[in-house]
Amino acid sequence: MSSVVFQVVTAGYASYHELATVYGLEAAMNLIEIGQASEYNKRLKEEMEGKHP
């Protein structure tokens, strides 16, 4: 299993079946990028609100 598939499936962005039948590599990479940007923005917001050290 590739690291891209692993990241997408374990993060819950798509199932293995969806990756095999619906989404291609570019879509999988976009899902990972969206997740990373979302986590970054969440941490940034927490820092700005003083909730994160």
PDB file of N, H, CA, C and O in Angstrom:
ATOM      1  N   MET A   1       0.852  -1.169   0.000  1.00  0.00           N
ATOM      2  CA  MET A   1       0.000   0.000   0.000  1.00  0.00           C
ATOM      3  C   MET A   1       0.902   1.237   0.000  1.00  0.00           C
ATOM      4  O   MET A   1       1.862   1.313   0.766  1.00  0.00           O
ATOM      5  N   SER A   2       0.591   2.180  -0.845  1.00  0.00           N
ATOM      6  H   SER A   2      -0.189   2.118  -1.468  1.00  0.00           H
ATOM      7  CA  SER A   2       1.420   3.384  -0.922  1.00  0.00           C
ATOM      8  C   SER A   2       1.137   4.305   0.258  1.00  0.00           C
ATOM      9  O   SER A   2       0.106   4.189   0.921  1.00  0.00           O
ATOM     10  N   SER A   3       2.057   5.210   0.504  1.00  0.00           N
ATOM     11  H   SER A   3       2.894   5.305  -0.035  1.00  0.00           H
ATOM     12  CA  SER A   3       1.878   6.152   1.609  1.00  0.00           C
ATOM     13  C   SER A   3       0.710   7.096   1.332  1.00  0.00           C
ATOM     14  O   SER A   3       0.045   7.547   2.265  1.00  0.00           O
ATOM     15  N   VAL A   4       0.458   7.398   0.061  1.00  0.00           N
ATOM     16  H   VAL A   4       0.999   7.032  -0.696  1.00  0.00           H
ATOM     17  CA  VAL A   4      -0.669   8.270  -0.293  1.00  0.00           C
ATOM     18  C   VAL A   4      -1.981   7.589   0.085  1.00  0.00           C
ATOM     19  O   VAL A   4      -2.842   8.196   0.722  1.00  0.00           O
ATOM     20  N   VAL A   5      -2.129   6.332  -0.309  1.00  0.00           N
ATOM     21  H   VAL A   5      -1.429   5.838  -0.827  1.00  0.00           H
ATOM     22  CA  VAL A   5      -3.337   5.573   0.029  1.00  0.00           C
ATOM     23  C   VAL A   5      -3.477   5.487   1.541  1.00  0.00           C
ATOM     24  O   VAL A   5      -4.565   5.701   2.076  1.00  0.00           O
ATOM     25  N   PHE A   6      -2.401   5.178   2.226  1.00  0.00           N
ATOM     26  H   PHE A   6      -1.517   5.003   1.791  1.00  0.00           H
ATOM     27  CA  PHE A   6      -2.419   5.069   3.682  1.00  0.00           C
ATOM     28  C   PHE A   6      -2.892   6.365   4.320  1.00  0.00           C
ATOM     29  O   PHE A   6      -3.763   6.341   5.190  1.00  0.00           O
ATOM     30  N   GLN A   7      -2.338   7.486   3.908  1.00  0.00           N
ATOM     31  H   GLN A   7      -1.630   7.505   3.202  1.00  0.00           H
ATOM     32  CA  GLN A   7      -2.705   8.775   4.498  1.00  0.00           C
ATOM     33  C   GLN A   7      -4.171   9.101   4.256  1.00  0.00           C
ATOM     34  O   GLN A   7      -4.867   9.543   5.170  1.00  0.00           O
ATOM     35  N   VAL A   8      -4.641   8.891   3.045  1.00  0.00           N
ATOM     36  H   VAL A   8      -4.076   8.532   2.302  1.00  0.00           H
ATOM     37  CA  VAL A   8      -6.028   9.228   2.705  1.00  0.00           C
ATOM     38  C   VAL A   8      -7.004   8.347   3.480  1.00  0.00           C
ATOM     39  O   VAL A   8      -7.982   8.843   4.039  1.00  0.00           O
ATOM     40  N   VAL A   9      -6.741   7.059   3.514  1.00  0.00           N
ATOM     41  H   VAL A   9      -5.946   6.657   3.060  1.00  0.00           H
ATOM     42  CA  VAL A   9      -7.660   6.128   4.169  1.00  0.00           C
ATOM     43  C   VAL A   9      -7.649   6.313   5.685  1.00  0.00           C
ATOM     44  O   VAL A   9      -8.713   6.368   6.302  1.00  0.00           O
ATOM     45  N   THR A  10      -6.476   6.409   6.293  1.00  0.00           N
ATOM     46  H   THR A  10      -5.612   6.365   5.793  1.00  0.00           H
ATOM     47  CA  THR A  10      -6.421   6.536   7.754  1.00  0.00           C
ATOM     48  C   THR A  10      -6.958   7.877   8.241  1.00  0.00           C
ATOM     49  O   THR A  10      -7.452   7.975   9.364  1.00  0.00           O
ATOM     50  N   ALA A  11      -6.868   8.906   7.411  1.00  0.00           N
ATOM     51  H   ALA A  11      -6.467   8.827   6.499  1.00  0.00           H
ATOM     52  CA  ALA A  11      -7.426  10.208   7.786  1.00  0.00           C
ATOM     53  C   ALA A  11      -8.943  10.245   7.602  1.00  0.00           C
ATOM     54  O   ALA A  11      -9.612  11.155   8.090  1.00  0.00           O
ATOM     55  N   GLY A  12      -9.477   9.249   6.894  1.00  0.00           N
ATOM     56  H   GLY A  12      -8.933   8.510   6.498  1.00  0.00           H
ATOM     57  CA  GLY A  12     -10.923   9.195   6.690  1.00  0.00           C
ATOM     58  C   GLY A  12     -11.413  10.039   5.534  1.00  0.00           C
ATOM     59  O   GLY A  12     -12.614  10.285   5.414  1.00  0.00           O
ATOM     60  N   TYR A  13     -10.507  10.486   4.681  1.00  0.00           N
ATOM     61  H   TYR A  13      -9.532  10.286   4.778  1.00  0.00           H
ATOM     62  CA  TYR A  13     -10.908  11.325   3.546  1.00  0.00           C
ATOM     63  C   TYR A  13     -11.606  10.518   2.465  1.00  0.00           C
ATOM     64  O   TYR A  13     -12.459  11.050   1.755  1.00  0.00           O
ATOM     65  N   ALA A  14     -11.262   9.246   2.327  1.00  0.00           N
ATOM     66  H   ALA A  14     -10.569   8.814   2.904  1.00  0.00           H
ATOM     67  CA  ALA A  14     -11.871   8.359   1.340  1.00  0.00           C
ATOM     68  C   ALA A  14     -11.575   6.920   1.740  1.00  0.00           C
ATOM     69  O   ALA A  14     -10.623   6.644   2.469  1.00  0.00           O
ATOM     70  N   SER A  15     -12.400   6.020   1.254  1.00  0.00           N
ATOM     71  H   SER A  15     -13.173   6.244   0.662  1.00  0.00           H
ATOM     72  CA  SER A  15     -12.155   4.604   1.525  1.00  0.00           C
ATOM     73  C   SER A  15     -11.200   4.043   0.470  1.00  0.00           C
ATOM     74  O   SER A  15     -10.967   4.655  -0.572  1.00  0.00           O
ATOM     75  N   TYR A  16     -10.666   2.882   0.764  1.00  0.00           N
ATOM     76  H   TYR A  16     -10.855   2.385   1.611  1.00  0.00           H
ATOM     77  CA  TYR A  16      -9.789   2.225  -0.212  1.00  0.00           C
ATOM     78  C   TYR A  16     -10.558   1.951  -1.501  1.00  0.00           C
ATOM     79  O   TYR A  16     -10.021   2.112  -2.597  1.00  0.00           O
ATOM     80  N   HIS A  17     -11.795   1.543  -1.368  1.00  0.00           N
ATOM     81  H   HIS A  17     -12.231   1.411  -0.477  1.00  0.00           H
ATOM     82  CA  HIS A  17     -12.626   1.269  -2.547  1.00  0.00           C
ATOM     83  C   HIS A  17     -12.803   2.538  -3.382  1.00  0.00           C
ATOM     84  O   HIS A  17     -12.706   2.489  -4.608  1.00  0.00           O
ATOM     85  N   GLU A  18     -13.062   3.666  -2.732  1.00  0.00           N
ATOM     86  H   GLU A  18     -13.141   3.706  -1.736  1.00  0.00           H
ATOM     87  CA  GLU A  18     -13.208   4.927  -3.463  1.00  0.00           C
ATOM     88  C   GLU A  18     -11.929   5.296  -4.197  1.00  0.00           C
ATOM     89  O   GLU A  18     -11.978   5.766  -5.333  1.00  0.00           O
ATOM     90  N   LEU A  19     -10.787   5.087  -3.555  1.00  0.00           N
ATOM     91  H   LEU A  19     -10.748   4.706  -2.631  1.00  0.00           H
ATOM     92  CA  LEU A  19      -9.516   5.399  -4.212  1.00  0.00           C
ATOM     93  C   LEU A  19      -9.298   4.504  -5.422  1.00  0.00           C
ATOM     94  O   LEU A  19      -8.736   4.942  -6.426  1.00  0.00           O
ATOM     95  N   ALA A  20      -9.733   3.261  -5.335  1.00  0.00           N
ATOM     96  H   ALA A  20     -10.189   2.905  -4.520  1.00  0.00           H
ATOM     97  CA  ALA A  20      -9.524   2.308  -6.424  1.00  0.00           C
ATOM     98  C   ALA A  20     -10.509   2.505  -7.570  1.00  0.00           C
ATOM     99  O   ALA A  20     -10.214   2.136  -8.707  1.00  0.00           O
ATOM    100  N   THR A  21     -11.684   3.087  -7.285  1.00  0.00           N
ATOM    101  H   THR A  21     -11.923   3.387  -6.362  1.00  0.00           H
ATOM    102  CA  THR A  21     -12.714   3.156  -8.319  1.00  0.00           C
ATOM    103  C   THR A  21     -13.140   4.564  -8.729  1.00  0.00           C
ATOM    104  O   THR A  21     -13.591   4.770  -9.856  1.00  0.00           O
ATOM    105  N   VAL A  22     -13.002   5.530  -7.828  1.00  0.00           N
ATOM    106  H   VAL A  22     -12.635   5.362  -6.912  1.00  0.00           H
ATOM    107  CA  VAL A  22     -13.532   6.865  -8.095  1.00  0.00           C
ATOM    108  C   VAL A  22     -12.433   7.909  -8.266  1.00  0.00           C
ATOM    109  O   VAL A  22     -12.407   8.643  -9.253  1.00  0.00           O
ATOM    110  N   TYR A  23     -11.532   7.966  -7.298  1.00  0.00           N
ATOM    111  H   TYR A  23     -11.553   7.369  -6.496  1.00  0.00           H
ATOM    112  CA  TYR A  23     -10.512   9.003  -7.273  1.00  0.00           C
ATOM    113  C   TYR A  23      -9.214   8.523  -7.904  1.00  0.00           C
ATOM    114  O   TYR A  23      -8.863   7.347  -7.808  1.00  0.00           O
ATOM    115  N   GLY A  24      -8.518   9.425  -8.537  1.00  0.00           N
ATOM    116  H   GLY A  24      -8.803  10.380  -8.615  1.00  0.00           H
ATOM    117  CA  GLY A  24      -7.194   9.132  -9.073  1.00  0.00           C
ATOM    118  C   GLY A  24      -6.123   9.679  -8.141  1.00  0.00           C
ATOM    119  O   GLY A  24      -6.414  10.168  -7.050  1.00  0.00           O
ATOM    120  N   LEU A  25      -4.896   9.586  -8.589  1.00  0.00           N
ATOM    121  H   LEU A  25      -4.659   9.188  -9.475  1.00  0.00           H
ATOM    122  CA  LEU A  25      -3.768  10.046  -7.775  1.00  0.00           C
ATOM    123  C   LEU A  25      -3.856  11.540  -7.487  1.00  0.00           C
ATOM    124  O   LEU A  25      -3.602  11.967  -6.360  1.00  0.00           O
ATOM    125  N   GLU A  26      -4.210  12.332  -8.483  1.00  0.00           N
ATOM    126  H   GLU A  26      -4.417  11.984  -9.398  1.00  0.00           H
ATOM    127  CA  GLU A  26      -4.283  13.780  -8.264  1.00  0.00           C
ATOM    128  C   GLU A  26      -5.338  14.126  -7.213  1.00  0.00           C
ATOM    129  O   GLU A  26      -5.105  14.985  -6.362  1.00  0.00           O
ATOM    130  N   ALA A  27      -6.481  13.472  -7.267  1.00  0.00           N
ATOM    131  H   ALA A  27      -6.670  12.774  -7.958  1.00  0.00           H
ATOM    132  CA  ALA A  27      -7.530  13.723  -6.278  1.00  0.00           C
ATOM    133  C   ALA A  27      -7.066  13.309  -4.887  1.00  0.00           C
ATOM    134  O   ALA A  27      -7.333  14.004  -3.907  1.00  0.00           O
ATOM    135  N   ALA A  28      -6.370  12.176  -4.802  1.00  0.00           N
ATOM    136  H   ALA A  28      -6.153  11.612  -5.598  1.00  0.00           H
ATOM    137  CA  ALA A  28      -5.860  11.724  -3.512  1.00  0.00           C
ATOM    138  C   ALA A  28      -4.866  12.731  -2.946  1.00  0.00           C
ATOM    139  O   ALA A  28      -4.902  13.035  -1.753  1.00  0.00           O
ATOM    140  N   MET A  29      -3.990  13.242  -3.782  1.00  0.00           N
ATOM    141  H   MET A  29      -3.961  12.995  -4.750  1.00  0.00           H
ATOM    142  CA  MET A  29      -3.024  14.247  -3.336  1.00  0.00           C
ATOM    143  C   MET A  29      -3.739  15.526  -2.894  1.00  0.00           C
ATOM    144  O   MET A  29      -3.340  16.158  -1.916  1.00  0.00           O
ATOM    145  N   ASN A  30      -4.792  15.903  -3.615  1.00  0.00           N
ATOM    146  H   ASN A  30      -5.116  15.390  -4.410  1.00  0.00           H
ATOM    147  CA  ASN A  30      -5.568  17.079  -3.231  1.00  0.00           C
ATOM    148  C   ASN A  30      -6.242  16.876  -1.879  1.00  0.00           C
ATOM    149  O   ASN A  30      -6.298  17.804  -1.072  1.00  0.00           O
ATOM    150  N   LEU A  31      -6.755  15.675  -1.623  1.00  0.00           N
ATOM    151  H   LEU A  31      -6.710  14.921  -2.279  1.00  0.00           H
ATOM    152  CA  LEU A  31      -7.367  15.386  -0.330  1.00  0.00           C
ATOM    153  C   LEU A  31      -6.357  15.532   0.804  1.00  0.00           C
ATOM    154  O   LEU A  31      -6.674  16.082   1.859  1.00  0.00           O
ATOM    155  N   ILE A  32      -5.152  15.042   0.582  1.00  0.00           N
ATOM    156  H   ILE A  32      -4.895  14.596  -0.275  1.00  0.00           H
ATOM    157  CA  ILE A  32      -4.100  15.177   1.593  1.00  0.00           C
ATOM    158  C   ILE A  32      -3.766  16.641   1.816  1.00  0.00           C
ATOM    159  O   ILE A  32      -3.629  17.083   2.957  1.00  0.00           O
ATOM    160  N   GLU A  33      -3.634  17.389   0.741  1.00  0.00           N
ATOM    161  H   GLU A  33      -3.744  17.029  -0.186  1.00  0.00           H
ATOM    162  CA  GLU A  33      -3.299  18.814   0.858  1.00  0.00           C
ATOM    163  C   GLU A  33      -4.392  19.587   1.587  1.00  0.00           C
ATOM    164  O   GLU A  33      -4.096  20.453   2.411  1.00  0.00           O
ATOM    165  N   ILE A  34      -5.634  19.285   1.293  1.00  0.00           N
ATOM    166  H   ILE A  34      -5.874  18.582   0.623  1.00  0.00           H
ATOM    167  CA  ILE A  34      -6.747  19.940   1.976  1.00  0.00           C
ATOM    168  C   ILE A  34      -6.706  19.635   3.467  1.00  0.00           C
ATOM    169  O   ILE A  34      -6.911  20.522   4.295  1.00  0.00           O
ATOM    170  N   GLY A  35      -6.441  18.385   3.801  1.00  0.00           N
ATOM    171  H   GLY A  35      -6.274  17.664   3.128  1.00  0.00           H
ATOM    172  CA  GLY A  35      -6.355  17.995   5.210  1.00  0.00           C
ATOM    173  C   GLY A  35      -5.225  18.702   5.929  1.00  0.00           C
ATOM    174  O   GLY A  35      -5.387  19.149   7.065  1.00  0.00           O
ATOM    175  N   GLN A  36      -4.072  18.804   5.267  1.00  0.00           N
ATOM    176  H   GLN A  36      -3.941  18.441   4.344  1.00  0.00           H
ATOM    177  CA  GLN A  36      -2.925  19.480   5.875  1.00  0.00           C
ATOM    178  C   GLN A  36      -3.209  20.961   6.082  1.00  0.00           C
ATOM    179  O   GLN A  36      -2.872  21.518   7.127  1.00  0.00           O
ATOM    180  N   ALA A  37      -3.824  21.597   5.100  1.00  0.00           N
ATOM    181  H   ALA A  37      -4.098  21.145   4.252  1.00  0.00           H
ATOM    182  CA  ALA A  37      -4.149  23.022   5.223  1.00  0.00           C
ATOM    183  C   ALA A  37      -5.169  23.240   6.334  1.00  0.00           C
ATOM    184  O   ALA A  37      -5.081  24.214   7.081  1.00  0.00           O
ATOM    185  N   SER A  38      -6.124  22.344   6.440  1.00  0.00           N
ATOM    186  H   SER A  38      -6.195  21.553   5.834  1.00  0.00           H
ATOM    187  CA  SER A  38      -7.132  22.450   7.491  1.00  0.00           C
ATOM    188  C   SER A  38      -6.506  22.330   8.873  1.00  0.00           C
ATOM    189  O   SER A  38      -6.833  23.109   9.769  1.00  0.00           O
ATOM    190  N   GLU A  39      -5.612  21.365   9.059  1.00  0.00           N
ATOM    191  H   GLU A  39      -5.346  20.732   8.332  1.00  0.00           H
ATOM    192  CA  GLU A  39      -4.933  21.193  10.347  1.00  0.00           C
ATOM    193  C   GLU A  39      -4.049  22.398  10.674  1.00  0.00           C
ATOM    194  O   GLU A  39      -4.000  22.841  11.821  1.00  0.00           O
ATOM    195  N   TYR A  40      -3.358  22.921   9.674  1.00  0.00           N
ATOM    196  H   TYR A  40      -3.397  22.561   8.742  1.00  0.00           H
ATOM    197  CA  TYR A  40      -2.511  24.098   9.887  1.00  0.00           C
ATOM    198  C   TYR A  40      -3.374  25.282  10.323  1.00  0.00           C
ATOM    199  O   TYR A  40      -3.041  25.982  11.279  1.00  0.00           O
ATOM    200  N   ASN A  41      -4.471  25.499   9.624  1.00  0.00           N
ATOM    201  H   ASN A  41      -4.742  24.931   8.848  1.00  0.00           H
ATOM    202  CA  ASN A  41      -5.351  26.621   9.967  1.00  0.00           C
ATOM    203  C   ASN A  41      -5.947  26.459  11.352  1.00  0.00           C
ATOM    204  O   ASN A  41      -6.106  27.441  12.078  1.00  0.00           O
ATOM    205  N   LYS A  42      -6.281  25.222  11.729  1.00  0.00           N
ATOM    206  H   LYS A  42      -6.152  24.425  11.139  1.00  0.00           H
ATOM    207  CA  LYS A  42      -6.812  24.958  13.060  1.00  0.00           C
ATOM    208  C   LYS A  42      -5.790  25.318  14.128  1.00  0.00           C
ATOM    209  O   LYS A  42      -6.118  25.980  15.112  1.00  0.00           O
ATOM    210  N   ARG A  43      -4.535  24.874  13.930  1.00  0.00           N
ATOM    211  H   ARG A  43      -4.268  24.336  13.131  1.00  0.00           H
ATOM    212  CA  ARG A  43      -3.481  25.202  14.903  1.00  0.00           C
ATOM    213  C   ARG A  43      -3.225  26.698  14.963  1.00  0.00           C
ATOM    214  O   ARG A  43      -3.045  27.256  16.046  1.00  0.00           O
ATOM    215  N   LEU A  44      -3.208  27.345  13.821  1.00  0.00           N
ATOM    216  H   LEU A  44      -3.355  26.892  12.942  1.00  0.00           H
ATOM    217  CA  LEU A  44      -2.983  28.785  13.778  1.00  0.00           C
ATOM    218  C   LEU A  44      -4.077  29.532  14.532  1.00  0.00           C
ATOM    219  O   LEU A  44      -3.799  30.466  15.284  1.00  0.00           O
ATOM    220  N   LYS A  45      -5.316  29.113  14.325  1.00  0.00           N
ATOM    221  H   LYS A  45      -5.541  28.354  13.714  1.00  0.00           H
ATOM    222  CA  LYS A  45      -6.435  29.743  15.030  1.00  0.00           C
ATOM    223  C   LYS A  45      -6.302  29.539  16.537  1.00  0.00           C
ATOM    224  O   LYS A  45      -6.539  30.465  17.313  1.00  0.00           O
ATOM    225  N   GLU A  46      -5.919  28.321  16.955  1.00  0.00           N
ATOM    226  H   GLU A  46      -5.727  27.569  16.325  1.00  0.00           H
ATOM    227  CA  GLU A  46      -5.742  28.045  18.376  1.00  0.00           C
ATOM    228  C   GLU A  46      -4.634  28.909  18.974  1.00  0.00           C
ATOM    229  O   GLU A  46      -4.770  29.411  20.090  1.00  0.00           O
ATOM    230  N   GLU A  47      -3.546  29.082  18.241  1.00  0.00           N
ATOM    231  H   GLU A  47      -3.435  28.675  17.334  1.00  0.00           H
ATOM    232  CA  GLU A  47      -2.451  29.929  18.721  1.00  0.00           C
ATOM    233  C   GLU A  47      -2.897  31.373  18.864  1.00  0.00           C
ATOM    234  O   GLU A  47      -2.545  32.048  19.831  1.00  0.00           O
ATOM    235  N   MET A  48      -3.674  31.840  17.899  1.00  0.00           N
ATOM    236  H   MET A  48      -3.960  31.291  17.114  1.00  0.00           H
ATOM    237  CA  MET A  48      -4.140  33.228  17.942  1.00  0.00           C
ATOM    238  C   MET A  48      -5.124  33.443  19.083  1.00  0.00           C
ATOM    239  O   MET A  48      -5.231  34.546  19.619  1.00  0.00           O
ATOM    240  N   GLU A  49      -5.839  32.392  19.451  1.00  0.00           N
ATOM    241  H   GLU A  49      -5.753  31.496  19.015  1.00  0.00           H
ATOM    242  CA  GLU A  49      -6.796  32.494  20.548  1.00  0.00           C
ATOM    243  C   GLU A  49      -6.150  32.176  21.893  1.00  0.00           C
ATOM    244  O   GLU A  49      -6.807  32.240  22.932  1.00  0.00           O
ATOM    245  N   GLY A  50      -4.863  31.833  21.873  1.00  0.00           N
ATOM    246  H   GLY A  50      -4.329  31.781  21.029  1.00  0.00           H
ATOM    247  CA  GLY A  50      -4.144  31.545  23.096  1.00  0.00           C
ATOM    248  C   GLY A  50      -4.422  30.178  23.677  1.00  0.00           C
ATOM    249  O   GLY A  50      -4.195  29.956  24.866  1.00  0.00           O
ATOM    250  N   LYS A  51      -4.914  29.250  22.858  1.00  0.00           N
ATOM    251  H   LYS A  51      -5.098  29.431  21.892  1.00  0.00           H
ATOM    252  CA  LYS A  51      -5.243  27.910  23.334  1.00  0.00           C
ATOM    253  C   LYS A  51      -4.129  26.910  23.095  1.00  0.00           C
ATOM    254  O   LYS A  51      -4.228  25.761  23.527  1.00  0.00           O
ATOM    255  N   HIS A  52      -3.084  27.320  22.424  1.00  0.00           N
ATOM    256  H   HIS A  52      -3.004  28.253  22.073  1.00  0.00           H
ATOM    257  CA  HIS A  52      -1.998  26.396  22.082  1.00  0.00           C
ATOM    258  C   HIS A  52      -0.682  27.033  22.511  1.00  0.00           C
ATOM    259  O   HIS A  52      -0.454  28.214  22.251  1.00  0.00           O
ATOM    260  N   PRO A  53       0.179  26.268  23.161  1.00  0.00           N
ATOM    261  CA  PRO A  53       1.447  26.855  23.628  1.00  0.00           C
ATOM    262  C   PRO A  53       2.346  27.310  22.504  1.00  0.00           C
ATOM    263  O   PRO A  53       3.438  27.820  22.754  1.00  0.00           O
TER     264      PRO A  53
END
